[in-house]
Amino acid sequence: MEFANINEIKRKANNEDKRFVPLFGNDTFRSWILYFRPGEQTDMHYHLSPETFIVLEGKASVKGLKGEERTIEKNEIVFFGAKDYYQITNVGTEPLVLVGNRSEAFGGAHVTANE
């Protein structure tokens, strides 16, 4: 059994200027925190395994490769199937904090739209 304190992790991300902070992981599952300052974003990409993101704080634009887009906010969850392209952007004025989960070990493939 493992535990994490989200407030401590947010402080670490902010103080150490980290976007990605691992939480838990093994050979078949991983969980992490993403911390975006206003205007920061990911590249357009996909992963080989399904994943979810839960918004703890902030407001994000989630875009797909075909131009689809939706804004998600605190207490909303987004699911991406394997090989679903997406890009996440903090469109708010405060930090965007997400909890991500994926059914693979840390170090899995990150495939960008340009590859």
C-alpha positions, -999 to +999 in steps of 0.1 A: +000+000+000+013+035-009+001+070-002+008+105-015+000+140-003-012+161-033-005+194-015+031+184-009+035+173-045+020+205-059+045+225-037+074+204-051+063+209-087+060+246-082+092+251-062+113+229-083+097+240-116+086+204-125+058+196-148+058+158-142+060+143-108+057+104-105+033+091-079+031+053-081+042+027-106+049-009-113+053-031-144+017-027-156+004+006-141+016+041-133+002+073-118+016+109-118+009+146-113+012+171-142+016+208-132+012+234-159+016+271-155-008+294-174-001+290-212+020+258-209+010+228-230+020+194-242+029+185-278+003+167-299+010+131-291-004+096-282+006+066-260+003+029-267-019+023-236-052+039-225-050+067-199-071+091-179-065+126-165-085+140-135-084+178-131-076+188-095-072+225-102-074+248-131-088+248-166-075+230-197-081+228-234-079+193-247-075+190-285-075+161-308-055+156-340-086+162-362-093+196-345-118+185-319-115+205-287-131+207-253-124+226-221-122+206-189-121+220-154-118+209-117-134+175-110-137+165-146-120+134-161-109+128-196-102+093-211-079+086-240-078+052-257-045+037-269-032+058-299-056+087-294-037+118-303-042+147-279-027+180-267-034+196-233-030+234-227-035+254-195-060+280-207-066+294-172-049+321-151-039+297-123-018+265-124-034+234-140-029+203-118-038+169-133-035+133-120-027+109-148-030+071-149-019+047-175-018+009-178+019+006-185+052+011-166+070+044-165+090+050-197+064+039-222+063+053-257+054+090-264+046+093-301+043+129-314+022+139-344+054+148-363+068+112-361 
